[in-house]
Amino acid sequence: MASRRKTQRVGPDRADKPFPFYDGRIILASSSPRRHYLLDLVQLKHRVVEPTVREEDHAHEDPAKHVLRLSQLKALSVAPRVRSGIILGADTIVVLEGAILGKPRNEADARRMLRELSGRWHQVYTGLALVDAATGRKVAGYERSFVKIRRLADREIDAYIATGEPMDKAGAYGIQGYGAAVVEKVRGCYFNVVGLPLVRLLRLLRSLEG
């Protein structure tokens, strides 16, 4: 007689538990719904205060310096409006052969970017800046991941653009949406490609505390 396997019991869902690695409150200096979603995903207490920084296009600026500069500007633009808490500024860019691909200006620009990325590896950088609103203490860092977009036919590019998803995203794609079907491989932090590298964030939070 075949042996009966015991059903393995799964522990309680962690969705209603506080983040076990950091219990402070964060002020998210970003209007990105994806960053808000990721903080919610791990139950990090936070609220959103939109920054007053215009995201400039510096296509040939050093990528790491670019994301660090903008993430710090975003955090500092919010600092005068809050009295306590840790302000988080973030900026994500796509880099292809050293050139920064920002958000597309229109559908033609999105089509150009996707054609350039088709079948090729590129890099995704996210800069993070933390400012303690009470003390003014600051820390910053960045994460880099490597992403390969599969080879796309023009009709696939047009169909993807028709969803509207590429229009508000650096490099004209989002890995967490319809774009999951165009990303072939990721090397490095997946959440960095979404827009918020969570392990890097935790390390910066700990360094700010220490």
N, C-alpha and C positions, 0 to 999 in steps of 0.2 A: 504494500500500500504506500502510495506516495506520501511523503511527509508534508504536513501543513505548515506553511510559513506564517509566522506571526505578523500581523499588521503593525507596522511601525508608527507610533504616535508622533505627531508633529507638535512642537511646542507652540505656545500662543503667538499670534501674529504680533510683530513689534510695532505695527502702525500707530497704536495708541500709547506708545512708550516714549519718554523723553530721550533725546540723543544722549547716549551713555558716556561720550568722550568729552563733552563740553556742555556746560549748563548755563552759560552766559547768554545775553540777548544781543542780537545782531541787527544793525540798521543797514538794510541792503540799498546801496546807492546805485540802483539799476532798475530800468523799466522792463527788463527782459523777463517774460513769463517763464522761460526755461530755467533761469537761475532761481526764481521764486519756487518753481516746481521741485528743483533738486534739494533746496533747503527744507521744503515740506517733506520730501521723500525720506529724509533722515531725522525728521522731527527737530530740526534746529530752530529754536525760537527766534523769530525775526519780524520786522515790519519793513515796508518799502517806503523810501523817501527818494523821489526821482532827482538825479543830479542835474545841474544846470551847465553842462559841458557839451559843446558841439564836437561831434566825432569827426575830426579833420582827416582828409585823405593825404597821407604821406607815403606814396607807393614805394619809395626807395629808401625809407628810413630803416635803420636796423630794427628787425622785428621785436626783439626782446626789449629794447629801449622804448619802442613805440607803445607796447602794451603796458609797460611799467609806468610810463609817463601819463597815459590816459587813465589808467586805473587809479593812480594817485590824484589826478585832477578831479576825477569823479567823487572820490571819497572826501577830498578837501572842500569841494563845493557844497557838500551836505553838512560838514562839521559845524558851521555857524548856526544851523537850524536845530541842533539837538544838544541836550545837556549831558546825557550819559549814554553808555552803551558803546559797542564796538561797531564802527562804520566800515562796511565792506564795499570797496569799489572794484569793478572788474571790467576787463576789456578783452575780447577775443577776435583774432584775425586769422585769415587763411593766407599762406605764403607759398607761392609757386616760383621756383627758380630765383629766389631772392626778392621777388616783387610781391607787395602786399595787395591782396584782392579784398576790397571792402564790400559793402552792400551794393548791389547793382542799382544803377540810376533808373533803369527802365528794362523792359523785356528784352530788348536787343542786347543790352549790356549783360543781362543774366545769361542769354544764349551764348554770347562770346565767352564768358567765364566757364560755363559748363563744357563748351567745346575744348577749351584749353586744358581743363582738368581731366577730360575723358581719357581713360586708360593710363593715367599717370599717378605717381605718388606726389603728395604735397605735405606741407607741415601746417599744424594748427597751434597757435600760441594763445595762451590766456594769461594776462597779468592780473595779479591780485594785490590790493593795497588795503591794509587795516589801519584805522585811526581810532585811538581811544578818545572818545569825545570829552571825557572828564579831565584827562591828563595831557592830551595832545601827543602822546607817544605814538610812533608810527613804525610799521614793518611792511615790507613788500617782497614779492617774489613772482615767479612765473613758471608755467608748465608748458612743455612742448610734446606734441604727439605727431605721429606720421600716419597719413591716411591715403589709401589708394581708391580712386573712383574707377569703377569698371568702365569698359569701353561702351559709350552710349551712341546709339543711332540718333540722327536728327529728329526723327519722329518721337523718340523717347524724351529727348530734351524738350521738345515743344509740349508734349503731354505733361511733363513735370512742371514746366513754367505755367501751364494752364491751371494748375492747382493753386497758384498764388504763393506757395510756400517759399520759393527762392527769393522773393522780393525784399524781405527784411532780414536777410542772413548774409553774413560775410562769406564770400565765395559762391553765393547763390545756391547753397544747399543746407539742409538740416538733417543731421544723422538720426534724430529722434522722431522724425515724421515720415512722410513719403520718401524722403531721402535715404531712409534705411535700405531701400531697394537699389540705390545707386552706389553705395559704399561697399567695396569688395573686401578691404582689409583695414585693420587699425593696429598700429604698434604704439604702445604707450597707454596713457590714461583715456579711457572711453569718455568719462564725464568731462574731461577737458574739451573734447570735441563738441559736446553738448553746450558747454559754456561756463562750467564751474568745476575745476578739479578738486574734489572733496578732500582727498588725502593731503594735498598741498595746502588747502585751506586750514585743515586741522593742525598741521605743523606750524603754520604762521600764527594761529590762535595761541598755541602753546608757547611759542617764542615771545609773543606779546605779553603773556602772563608772567613768563620767567624773567 
